[in-house]
Amino acid sequence: MLSLDEILNKTIFTKEDLKNLLASEGDDKKRLFERALQVKLEHLDNYVHLRGLIEYSNICTKSCLYCGVRSKNPNFTRYQLSDEEVIECAKLAHDLGYGSVALQSGERSDKAFTDKITHLVKEIKKIDNGSLGITLSLGEQTEDVYKEWFEAGAHRYLLRIEASNEELYYKIHPHDAKHDFKTRLNCIDTLLKLGYQTGTGVMVGLPFQTYDDLADDLLFFRQKDVAMVGMGPFIPHPDTPLWQYRDQIPSAEERMELTLKMIAILRLMMPEINMVAATANQTVDPMGREKAIAVGANVIMPNLTPNEFRENYLIYPDKACVKDKPDQCQTCLDVRLAAIGHRVLYNEWGDSLAFRKKSGVRS
């Protein structure tokens, strides 16, 4: 059996290596975190990229068993931002120097929705001669729709797999025509084929999830050669079926620590990809985003959604920063990141270095 130092200095990891790292505690865990930060700084410096998050709509056609905005939850108000509200959010991102926006929504594939997104992407690209980068996180679509959005000006797409183990996938999604594991995989492959900087990710600390599952998730990211990954702790929502298993999952602190291990290990495996310090981290730990940055993450997504809508986009409960104002958030981020030796890289798209090396696209 390899020593921890031998594992940490590898560039290609076996599944057993990953499971050993996931199980690390005490000084071993500290050394994992220190090595991950060292690798990040060597490859990416201490910059953090910002994506101004626009939560376009909480209308969703799916019924994922963990999600607060699932179609079968009647206990909140559905909304969709107007075109003017979306463009104002994008202009605010530009004015704050974020460099990029991320347009996120519940999953829909009707033509009215997909046409509207095409229009909005084109309008965002008109701001300051296309200076804003655009990430979409709008679920499963046909290849033609993905291509249309790409040609309109979107260049990054986040489609989280949530669980790369098919059996586990169906334990957290209904097993029906709207929740098909192979369709999800095919969509990720299509995004990669079309030239998107493709991102995916998983929840950590799910009911039924094992170290084997998490190790396979990490190998899945590498096998797909994705450009970005988002991982955060599972947070049970009382209006969802998975709420009944809340007593069978690790504590919030344990889920947070396991998330940090996943981020750190993936940074060792894929040194040049982008990784998000998810808001879910901050929801379970007031310093959660900073902790994620300190072990390998390099992207934060400040919320630009108008405040009156944010409380109705609660995928999980008690979401952090719901009441924050964008200008206050910016000042707060600068101070908090400086305290851990990092800084925001303003007015840049912040594309994945791994992707740029492969494709020669702008930064």
N, C-alpha and C positions, 0 to 999 in steps of 0.2 A: 504494500500500500504506500502511495506517495505521501511525502510530508506536505504540510500546508505550503511551505515556501516553494516546493517543487510545483505544486498545482498553480500557485499564484503567478509563477513566471512562465507558464505555458501560454501559447497563442491558440492552440486547438484543444478543446476540452471534451472529455468523454462525459457521458451521462453520470457515471459514478463520481467524477470530479465535481460536477455541478451539485449533486446531492450532498456531497461532503461539505461544499461551501455553503449550501443552504442550511445545513445543520450546525454551522460554526457558531460558537458562543464565546463570551469573554474576550481574552486577548486575541484569539483566532479571528473573531468577528471584527475586532478593531483593526487588525492587520489587513483583512479583506477590504475594509472601507478605506484605509490609508492607501493601499495599492491602487484601488479604483480611482481615487482622486489624483494620484500621481499620473496614472495613464491618461486621464482626461486632460490634465494640465499640459502633458507632453504633446498631445495631439490637437487639442482645441483651445488651449490657453484658458484664461479664467472668465471668458465672456459668457453672458447669458443672453439668449435671444428672446424677444417678446412677440407674442401673437395676440393681438387685440381680439378677444372672444366676443362674437355676436351670436347670441342664442335666438335664432330667427323665429322658431316656432316650437311649441311643445305638442303639436298635433302629430300623432303617431299611429300607424296602422298595425304595429306589432304589439305583442303581449309578453315581452321578456319577463321572466319570473322574478327578476331582481329590481326592475326599473320603476321608479315612481311615476313616470309619464306614460306607462304602458296604456294601451288603448282601453283596457278593461278597468282602469281606475277612474271612478267618477268624482273623486273627492278634491278636485281642484279645477281652476278655470283654464280653458284652452285659449291660446292666443296665437297670432301671427303678426310680426312686425310689418308696418307699412314700408313701401319702397323708400319713402323719405326718412324713416327712422333708421333703416339699414345704412343708407348713404351717409347720414349724419354720424352714425357710429364709426363708419370707415374714415370719414374726414377727421373725426376726433383722434383715431389711431394715428393718422398721418400727422396731425398737429402735435401729438405727444411724442412723435419720433419713434413709434413702435416698429415701423418698417413693414409689418405684415398684419393681416387680419385672418381670423379663422371663423368661417360661417358654419354654424352647427344647427341641427334641427332633429326633431323626431323623424322617423323613417316614413317617407311617402314616395311613390313612384308615378303618381298620376300626372298627365301631361300639363295640367295647369301649374302644378308645382315645379316640374322640371323646366318648363318654359320660363317661369318666374325666376328661377335660379340663374338660368342663362342670361336673362336681362340684368339681374343684379350684378353678376360677375362683370358683364360688359360695362355697367355704370361705375363700378368700383375701379375698373381699369382706366377710366377717364380722369380719375383724381391725380393731379400733378403728373400727367403724362405717363401713367402706369407705374408710378413709383412704389405702390403698395404690392407686396406679395400676397397671394391668396391661397389659403388652405380651406378645403371643404371637408366636412364630416357629416354626410347626408345619407349614409346607409347604402343599401344594395340598389343598384340601378343596372340598366342594360348597357352593353358596350357602346351603343350609339349615343346614349345620354352622357356617359362618361367622356366620350370623345367630343361631344358638343360643348361640354363644360370646359374641357381642356383647351379647345380651340377658342373659346370665349375669353380665356385668360387665367383660369385656375391652373396651378402647377403642382400643388401638394394635395394629398387626399389621405385622410385618416379613417380607416375601417377596422375597428377592433374586432378580433376574433373572439375575445373574452375567455375562451378555453380552447386550446388546440387539440385536446382529447375529445373525440366525437361523443363518447359515452357521457363525459362530464358536460359537454355542450348541451346535450338534451336533458340533463338534469337541471339546467338553469334557463332553458328555453323550451316552450311547448314543441312537441314533435308533430309538426303539421306543415302544410305547404308554405306558410309564411316564415317558417323558421327552419330552414334547411341548411345543414352544415356544409354540404358540398357546394351549394349556391354561394355561401359566404366565401369559401375558399376560391371558387371560380372568379368571384368579383375581385378579390385581392390579386389574383393572377392577371386579370384583365387590366387593372390599374397599372400594374408593373409593365405589362406589354405596351400600353399606350404612352408610357413615358412619364407618368406622374412620379413625383417623389412620394412613394407609398409608405404609409405608416399603419401600424396595427398595435395591438396590446391586449392585456388581460387584467382581470381583477385578481387580487391576491388575498387569500384567506377565505375563499368560498367554502360553503358546506360541501363535503365530500371530496375536497381537493387534497392531493397528497404531494409530497416532495417529487415523486415520479412525474406527476402532472406538470409541476412547475419547471422541472428540468426539461421536460419535453417542450414546454412553451419556449424556453430559451433556445433550444435547438431549432424550433420552428422559425423563430425570428432570423436565425443565422441561415437556415436552409433557404428561406425566401429572399434573403439578402435585402431586407427592407431598409429604407432610408431613415425612418423615425419610429419610435416606440413610446407608447404611453402606458404606464402601469400605476395602479393605485390600490389601496386597501379596499376590500369589499365592505360596504356599509349597509346593513340591512334596513329596508324601508318598511314601515308598519302596514302600508297598503299593498303589499306584494306577497305572493305565496311563499317566498323564501324566508319571510319574517318568522315563520314557525320553527326555523332551524337556528335562530339567533343564539340559543344556548349551547349549540353544538359546534360553534366556530371559535377560533382563538380570540383572546381578548383584543381590544382595540390596540393596545400597546404591542402585542405580539404580531398582529397583522401589519402594523406600521414597520416593525423591525424586519419582518419577512419581505415587505415591499422594498425596503432599503437594500436588503441582500440581493434581491432580484435586479435592482438597478445597478448595484456595484458589480455583480457578476457579468451582466450584459455589457457593461462598459469595458470589462476585460476582454470579452469575446468579440465585440464590435466597437473598436475604439473611436471611430470617426462618425458614427451615426448621431442623430439628434435624439435626445430623450427628454420627455416632459416631466417636470416636477408638478404633479397633478394637484388640483385644488383639494381632492379627497385626502391627500396627505395632510394638508393644513386643517382639514375638518376634524381629523382624529388626533392631531397634535399641533398646538399653536406654532411650533417651529418646524412643521412637517415639510414645507417646501424648501426651507433652507437646508434641512437634513438631507433631502433628496439631491439638492445641488451639490452638497459637500461629499456625496458618495458617487457622483457620476452624471447626474442629470444636467442639462444645459439650456432648457427652454421653460419659460413660464408663460401662462396665458391669462393676463389680467382681463377681468370681465368688463366689457363696454356696453352690455345690454342695458337699456333704460331700467332704472331701479324698480319701477312699478311692475315690471314683468318678471324679474328675477325669481321671486318667491314662487312662481308657477313653473319654473324649470328646475324642479328639485328631483333629479334622478335618484338622489339619496337624501335623507333628512339632515337638517342642521348644517347645510352647506356653508362653508366659510366665505366671507367677503360679500355676502348678498347685499349688504347695506352700504358698502364702500362707494365713494365717489371716485371717478377715474383719476382726477388730478391728485387726490389724496393717496390713491393706490400707487401712483407712479413715485411720489416722494417716499412713501413707505418702502417700496421695493428697493430703491436706490440705497437707502440707509441700511436695510436689513441685509442686502447682498454685500455691501461694503464691509459689514461686520464679520462676514465669513470669507473675506478676501476675494470677492467676485465683483463684477461690474456689468451693467447692461451695455450691449452694443447697439446703440441707437441708429435709426435710419438705414438699416440693412435688412435684406430679406432673411438672412440667417439660414440659408439652405444647408442641408447636410453636407459636410465635407466629403463623406464617402460617396454621395451622389454626384457632387461636383467633380470629383476625380474621375468618375466613370463617364460623365456626360458633358463636362465642360460648360455647365450653365453658370449664370451670374450668381454672385454671393449675396 
